Amino acid sequence: MASERDLRVDTIVVGAGMAGTTMALALAKGGLSVAIIEHQSLPQFRDPTFDGRTSAIAFGSANVFDGIGVWTKLGPSAQPIWDIRVADGTPWDGPSSLFLHYNHEELGETPLGYILENRDIRNVLLREAAASETVHLLAPAVVECAERGAGGATVMLADGQRIAARLIVGADGRNSPLREAAGIRATRFDYPQTAIVCTVTHERPHAGVAVELFLPSGPFAMLPMTEQRSSVVWTEKKDLAQNILVLDEEAFHYELKRRFGDWLGDIRVEGPRFAYPLGLMHAENYTDRRLALIGDAAHVIHPIAGQGLNMGMRDVAALAESIVDAYRLGLDIGDDRVLARYERWRRFDNVFMAATTDVLNQLFSNDFGPLRLARDLGLAAIDRFPPAKRFLMRHAMGIVGDLPRLVKGEPI
């Protein structure tokens, strides 16, 4: 029996993270009504201790944010990445003299990408969703069950509210209950590594240069932020990471400084330390009857290349375009053929990135002498071969391949 609280929309998005909220706003931009269901309370997302990470926003992902109308609000908090330097090294010897350097001027005047704090992205997206006339933001709200049939889909919430739609989008994370309930299998394994994340202030300006230093335990990334700060993503062996995290301030600073080096002068840790277990997950299918998975619900990769969120943004752009095109033609947006277009579009890119980051992590996370020499020579060779380097730079910017309209900077 229907109640006054029941809701009917075009699409239900489960999960109000960065991919889910961007998805809802992209569909709203295309003229559809959307309900976002999030099991956590929204103030939790805004708590500084909720997520200490930053995200590398590729040029193509910035286009997506611009296309849904939020880049003007994100821009002031975004630090442009003008150059990227990739090198091998050790904590005791420092970086190798052989390296790969990406200079944005080799492609034009635009940045290679941007660094943004995740909490800033979430805050802007959630405010935009709350202000939208066609987005219904339900939080905290728990999905009790989801029914998907030939005629449509219905989600029942734990408080008894029912929401009906033509399609459900699963943006509910790496342990996606929607994926599990649909019986979609996933390939997954854990890396024997933990990412230690913190923010540092430094004596000298970073000039918008991002550095990826490959150490024996894993990559050590120094990512430029606004206000003369940098985000550190320090991949360490899992057992050693636990010991590092409990060090006192002086001992932690010593270990951090050994790896960070002195290229930015004196450094000081600002705020708390965070730790995130690392793993790989890839769903066997991205779609099922009236269900589409995006972002971490479909794939999780190693952060070695900083491409996780960018893959999710390309998912959003491809699925939104598939849905909006069908909607404008008067077709059923939850039809299998609409969803098949999305899956075909995104599978190769996501599988390629998952495999590439896995191979890179295994190739670089060791201190085997002959292999280290081969890595150094390989990085230096690419650095001296402009066509290959320019292609890799464009790939890092997210502007290679069969791109959705939003990624290309075109209206949805």
C-alpha positions as CSV (number, residue, x, y, z in Angstrom):
1,M,0.0,0.0,0.0
2,A,1.4,3.4,-1.0
3,S,2.0,6.1,1.6
4,E,2.4,9.8,1.4
5,R,6.2,9.3,2.0
6,D,6.6,7.1,-1.0
7,L,8.6,8.6,-3.9
8,R,8.8,8.0,-7.6
9,V,11.8,9.2,-9.6
10,D,13.6,8.3,-12.8
11,T,16.7,6.9,-11.2
12,I,17.8,5.8,-7.7
13,V,21.5,6.3,-6.8
14,V,22.6,4.3,-3.7
15,G,25.6,6.0,-2.1
16,A,26.4,9.7,-1.7
17,G,30.1,9.5,-2.1
18,M,31.9,11.5,-4.8
19,A,30.9,9.1,-7.7
20,G,27.3,8.7,-6.6
21,T,26.6,12.4,-6.0
22,T,28.3,13.4,-9.3
23,M,26.1,10.8,-11.0
24,A,23.0,12.3,-9.6
25,L,23.9,15.8,-10.6
26,A,24.8,14.7,-14.1
27,L,21.4,13.0,-14.5
28,A,19.7,16.1,-13.1
29,K,21.6,18.2,-15.6
30,G,20.1,15.9,-18.3
31,G,16.6,16.5,-17.1
32,L,16.0,13.4,-15.0
33,S,14.7,13.2,-11.4
34,V,17.0,11.3,-8.9
35,A,16.9,10.0,-5.4
36,I,20.2,9.6,-3.6
37,I,20.2,7.1,-0.7
38,E,23.0,7.3,1.8
39,H,23.3,5.2,5.0
40,Q,25.6,7.6,6.8
41,S,24.5,11.0,8.2
42,L,25.8,13.9,6.1
43,P,27.6,15.7,9.0
44,Q,29.9,12.6,9.1
45,F,31.1,13.4,5.5
46,R,32.0,16.9,6.6
47,D,34.0,15.8,9.7
48,P,37.7,16.6,9.2
49,T,38.6,13.1,10.6
50,F,36.3,11.2,8.2
51,D,38.7,11.2,5.2
52,G,42.2,12.7,5.2
53,R,42.9,11.9,1.5
54,T,43.2,14.1,-1.5
55,S,42.4,13.2,-5.0
56,A,44.3,13.8,-8.2
57,I,41.6,15.2,-10.5
58,A,42.6,14.6,-14.1
59,F,41.9,17.3,-16.7
60,G,39.0,15.2,-18.1
61,S,37.5,14.8,-14.6
62,A,37.6,18.5,-14.1
63,N,35.6,18.8,-17.3
64,V,33.0,16.5,-15.8
65,F,32.7,18.7,-12.7
66,D,32.5,21.7,-14.9
67,G,29.8,20.1,-17.0
68,I,27.5,19.5,-13.9
69,G,28.1,23.1,-12.7
70,V,30.3,22.6,-9.7
71,W,33.8,23.4,-10.9
72,T,33.5,27.2,-10.2
73,K,32.9,26.2,-6.6
74,L,35.7,23.7,-6.5
75,G,38.2,25.8,-8.4
76,P,39.4,28.0,-5.5
77,S,40.3,24.9,-3.4
78,A,42.1,23.2,-6.4
79,Q,45.9,23.2,-6.7
80,P,46.9,22.9,-10.4
81,I,49.5,20.2,-11.2
82,W,51.9,21.8,-13.6
83,D,54.6,19.1,-13.7
84,I,54.9,15.5,-12.6
85,R,58.2,13.8,-11.7
86,V,58.5,10.0,-11.5
87,A,61.7,8.4,-10.1
88,D,63.0,5.3,-8.4
89,G,64.8,5.5,-5.1
90,T,65.4,4.3,-1.6
91,P,65.1,6.0,1.8
92,W,68.8,5.7,2.4
93,D,70.1,6.9,-1.0
94,G,67.3,9.2,-2.1
95,P,65.9,9.4,-5.7
96,S,67.7,8.1,-8.7
97,S,69.4,10.5,-11.1
98,L,67.4,8.9,-13.9
99,F,63.7,9.9,-14.0
100,L,60.6,10.7,-16.0
101,H,59.4,14.3,-16.0
102,Y,56.1,15.5,-17.4
103,N,56.0,19.3,-18.2
104,H,52.6,20.7,-19.0
105,E,54.1,23.1,-21.5
106,E,54.8,20.1,-23.8
107,L,51.0,19.9,-24.4
108,G,49.9,23.4,-24.0
109,E,49.0,26.0,-21.3
110,T,46.5,24.0,-19.2
111,P,47.4,22.1,-16.1
112,L,47.9,18.3,-16.2
113,G,45.3,18.0,-13.5
114,Y,44.5,19.3,-10.0
115,I,44.8,18.2,-6.4
116,L,41.7,18.6,-4.2
117,E,40.9,17.4,-0.7
118,N,38.2,14.8,-0.7
119,R,36.2,16.6,2.0
120,D,36.1,19.7,-0.2
121,I,34.8,17.7,-3.1
122,R,32.1,16.0,-1.0
123,N,31.0,19.3,0.6
124,V,30.5,21.0,-2.7
125,L,28.7,18.1,-4.3
126,L,26.4,17.6,-1.3
127,R,25.5,21.2,-1.2
128,E,24.7,21.2,-4.9
129,A,22.6,18.1,-4.5
130,A,20.6,19.6,-1.6
131,A,19.9,22.7,-3.6
132,S,18.7,20.8,-6.7
133,E,15.0,20.8,-7.4
134,T,15.2,17.3,-9.1
135,V,17.5,15.6,-6.6
136,H,16.1,14.0,-3.5
137,L,18.8,13.5,-0.9
138,L,17.8,10.9,1.7
139,A,20.4,10.5,4.6
140,P,20.8,8.7,6.8
141,A,18.6,6.1,5.1
142,V,19.2,2.3,5.0
143,V,18.2,0.2,2.0
144,E,16.3,-2.8,3.4
145,C,15.8,-4.5,0.0
146,A,15.8,-3.7,-3.7
147,E,13.4,-5.3,-6.2
148,R,14.2,-5.2,-9.9
149,G,11.8,-6.4,-12.5
150,A,10.8,-6.1,-16.1
151,G,8.6,-3.0,-15.4
152,G,10.9,-1.1,-13.1
153,A,12.8,-1.1,-9.8
154,T,11.7,-0.4,-6.2
155,V,13.9,0.2,-3.1
156,M,12.4,-0.3,0.4
157,L,14.1,1.6,3.1
158,A,14.4,0.4,6.7
159,D,11.9,3.0,7.9
160,G,9.3,1.7,5.5
161,Q,9.6,4.4,2.8
162,R,9.4,3.0,-0.8
163,I,11.1,4.6,-3.8
164,A,10.3,3.5,-7.3
165,A,12.4,4.2,-10.4
166,R,13.3,2.8,-13.9
167,L,17.0,2.2,-12.8
168,I,19.1,1.7,-9.7
169,V,22.8,3.0,-9.8
170,G,25.0,1.3,-7.3
171,A,27.6,3.7,-6.0
172,D,27.8,1.9,-2.6
173,G,31.5,1.2,-2.4
174,R,33.9,-1.7,-2.7
175,N,31.8,-4.0,-0.5
176,S,28.7,-3.0,-2.4
177,P,25.6,-4.7,-0.9
178,L,23.7,-4.1,-4.2
179,R,26.4,-6.0,-6.1
180,E,26.4,-8.8,-3.6
181,A,22.6,-9.0,-3.6
182,A,22.6,-9.2,-7.5
183,G,24.9,-12.1,-7.4
184,I,27.6,-10.3,-9.4
185,R,30.9,-12.0,-8.6
186,A,34.1,-10.0,-8.2
187,T,37.9,-10.7,-8.5
188,R,39.6,-9.3,-5.4
189,F,42.7,-9.6,-3.3
190,D,44.5,-7.5,-0.7
191,Y,47.9,-6.1,-1.2
192,P,50.4,-6.6,1.7
193,Q,50.6,-2.8,1.9
194,T,48.9,0.1,3.8
195,A,48.7,3.7,2.6
196,I,49.7,6.2,5.3
197,V,48.3,9.6,4.5
198,C,49.1,12.9,6.0
199,T,49.4,16.6,5.1
200,V,52.6,18.5,5.5
201,T,53.5,22.2,5.3
202,H,56.9,23.1,4.0
203,E,59.4,25.9,3.9
204,R,59.7,26.3,0.1
205,P,56.9,26.5,-2.5
206,H,56.2,23.3,-4.5
207,A,55.5,25.2,-7.8
208,G,52.7,22.8,-8.6
209,V,55.0,19.8,-9.0
210,A,53.7,16.3,-8.1
211,V,56.4,13.7,-7.3
212,E,56.0,9.9,-7.3
213,L,59.0,8.3,-5.7
214,F,59.1,4.5,-6.0
215,L,60.6,3.0,-2.8
216,P,61.2,-0.6,-2.0
217,S,58.0,-0.9,0.1
218,G,55.8,0.9,-2.4
219,P,55.2,4.3,-4.0
220,F,55.7,7.5,-2.0
221,A,53.7,10.3,-3.5
222,M,54.1,14.0,-2.7
223,L,51.1,15.9,-4.1
224,P,50.9,19.7,-4.2
225,M,48.1,21.4,-2.3
226,T,47.1,25.0,-1.8
227,E,48.6,27.2,0.9
228,Q,52.1,25.8,0.6
229,R,51.0,22.3,1.7
230,S,51.5,18.8,0.2
231,S,49.6,15.6,0.7
232,V,51.7,12.6,1.4
233,V,50.5,9.1,0.3
234,W,53.1,6.8,1.8
235,T,52.7,3.1,0.7
236,E,54.3,0.9,3.3
237,K,54.4,-2.8,4.1
238,K,51.4,-3.7,6.2
239,D,53.2,-4.9,9.3
240,L,55.7,-2.0,9.3
241,A,52.9,0.6,8.7
242,Q,51.2,-0.3,12.0
243,N,54.5,0.4,13.8
244,I,55.0,3.7,12.0
245,L,51.5,4.9,12.7
246,V,52.0,4.7,16.5
247,L,55.4,6.5,16.5
248,D,55.6,9.7,18.5
249,E,55.7,13.0,16.7
250,E,59.5,13.2,16.6
251,A,60.1,9.7,15.4
252,F,57.3,9.9,12.8
253,H,58.8,13.1,11.5
254,Y,62.2,11.4,11.2
255,E,60.9,8.5,9.2
256,L,58.8,10.8,7.0
257,K,61.7,13.2,6.3
258,R,64.0,10.3,5.3
259,R,61.6,9.6,2.5
260,F,60.4,13.1,1.7
261,G,63.8,14.6,1.3
262,D,64.8,18.2,1.6
263,W,63.6,19.5,-1.8
264,L,61.0,21.7,-0.1
265,G,63.1,22.6,2.9
266,D,61.8,21.9,6.4
267,I,58.5,20.1,6.7
268,R,55.9,19.8,9.4
269,V,53.0,17.4,9.7
270,E,49.6,19.2,9.9
271,G,46.7,17.4,11.3
272,P,46.1,13.7,11.9
273,R,47.6,10.6,10.3
274,F,45.4,8.3,8.4
275,A,45.8,4.7,7.2
276,Y,44.0,2.8,4.4
277,P,44.4,-0.9,3.5
278,L,45.1,-1.4,-0.2
279,G,43.6,-4.0,-2.5
280,L,42.3,-4.7,-6.0
281,M,38.7,-5.5,-6.9
282,H,37.0,-5.8,-10.2
283,A,33.3,-6.8,-10.7
284,E,32.7,-9.6,-13.3
285,N,29.8,-7.5,-14.6
286,Y,28.9,-3.8,-14.2
287,T,25.2,-4.3,-14.9
288,D,22.3,-6.6,-14.1
289,R,18.6,-6.2,-14.6
290,R,17.8,-2.5,-14.0
291,L,21.1,-2.1,-12.1
292,A,24.4,-0.4,-13.0
293,L,27.5,-0.2,-10.9
294,I,29.9,2.7,-10.9
295,G,33.1,3.7,-9.1
296,D,34.3,1.6,-6.2
297,A,31.3,-0.6,-6.5
298,A,32.6,-1.8,-9.9
299,H,36.4,-1.6,-9.5
300,V,39.1,-0.7,-6.9
301,I,42.7,-0.3,-7.9
302,H,46.1,0.5,-6.3
303,P,46.6,4.2,-5.8
304,I,50.0,4.1,-7.5
305,A,48.9,6.3,-10.5
306,G,46.2,8.3,-8.7
307,Q,43.6,7.2,-11.1
308,G,40.9,5.6,-8.9
309,L,38.5,8.6,-8.7
310,N,39.2,9.5,-12.4
311,M,38.0,6.0,-13.5
312,G,34.9,6.6,-11.4
313,M,34.3,10.0,-13.1
314,R,34.6,8.4,-16.5
315,D,32.0,5.7,-15.4
316,V,29.7,8.5,-14.4
317,A,30.1,10.4,-17.7
318,A,29.6,7.2,-19.8
319,L,26.5,6.0,-17.8
320,A,25.0,9.4,-17.6
321,E,25.3,9.9,-21.4
322,S,23.8,6.4,-22.1
323,I,20.9,7.2,-19.8
324,V,20.3,10.7,-21.0
325,D,20.4,9.8,-24.6
326,A,17.8,7.0,-24.1
327,Y,15.7,9.4,-22.0
328,R,15.6,12.0,-24.7
329,L,14.6,9.4,-27.3
330,G,11.7,8.3,-25.1
331,L,13.3,4.9,-24.4
332,D,13.3,2.9,-21.2
333,I,16.5,4.1,-19.4
334,G,16.7,0.8,-17.5
335,D,16.6,-1.4,-20.6
336,D,19.3,-4.0,-21.0
337,R,20.5,-2.4,-24.3
338,V,21.1,1.0,-22.6
339,L,23.1,-0.7,-19.8
340,A,25.0,-2.8,-22.2
341,R,26.2,0.3,-24.0
342,Y,27.6,1.6,-20.7
343,E,29.4,-1.7,-19.9
344,R,31.0,-2.0,-23.3
345,W,32.1,1.6,-23.1
346,R,33.9,1.3,-19.7
347,R,35.1,-2.3,-19.4
348,F,38.3,-2.1,-21.4
349,D,39.5,1.2,-19.8
350,N,38.9,-0.1,-16.3
351,V,40.4,-3.6,-16.9
352,F,43.5,-1.9,-18.5
353,M,44.0,0.5,-15.6
354,A,43.5,-2.3,-12.9
355,A,46.1,-4.5,-14.7
356,T,48.5,-1.7,-15.3
357,T,48.5,-0.4,-11.7
358,D,48.9,-4.0,-10.4
359,V,51.9,-4.7,-12.7
360,L,53.5,-1.3,-11.8
361,N,53.1,-2.0,-8.1
362,Q,54.8,-5.4,-8.4
363,L,57.5,-4.0,-10.7
364,F,58.5,-1.1,-8.6
365,S,57.8,-2.2,-5.0
366,N,61.1,-4.1,-4.5
367,D,64.8,-3.5,-4.1
368,F,66.2,-6.1,-6.6
369,G,69.3,-4.4,-8.1
370,P,69.1,-5.5,-11.8
371,L,65.3,-4.8,-11.9
372,R,65.9,-1.4,-10.3
373,L,68.5,-0.5,-13.0
374,A,66.1,-1.6,-15.7
375,R,63.4,0.6,-14.2
376,D,65.6,3.6,-14.1
377,L,66.7,3.1,-17.7
378,G,63.1,2.6,-18.8
379,L,61.9,5.9,-17.1
380,A,64.9,7.8,-18.6
381,A,64.2,6.3,-22.1
382,I,60.6,7.4,-22.0
383,D,61.6,10.9,-20.8
384,R,63.8,11.2,-23.9
385,F,61.2,10.0,-26.4
386,P,58.7,12.8,-26.8
387,P,55.9,11.0,-28.7
388,A,55.6,8.3,-26.0
389,K,55.8,10.8,-23.2
390,R,53.1,13.0,-24.7
391,F,50.8,10.0,-25.1
392,L,51.4,9.0,-21.5
393,M,50.7,12.6,-20.4
394,R,47.5,12.8,-22.3
395,H,46.5,9.4,-20.8
396,A,47.2,10.7,-17.3
397,M,45.0,13.7,-18.1
398,G,42.1,11.4,-19.0
399,I,41.7,12.6,-22.5
400,V,42.6,9.5,-24.5
401,G,40.2,7.0,-26.0
402,D,36.4,7.0,-26.8
403,L,35.4,9.8,-24.4
404,P,31.9,10.7,-23.1
405,R,30.7,14.2,-23.8
406,L,31.2,15.5,-20.3
407,V,34.9,14.3,-20.2
408,K,35.5,16.2,-23.5
409,G,34.1,19.4,-22.0
410,E,30.8,19.2,-23.9
411,P,27.3,19.5,-22.4
412,I,25.6,16.3,-21.4
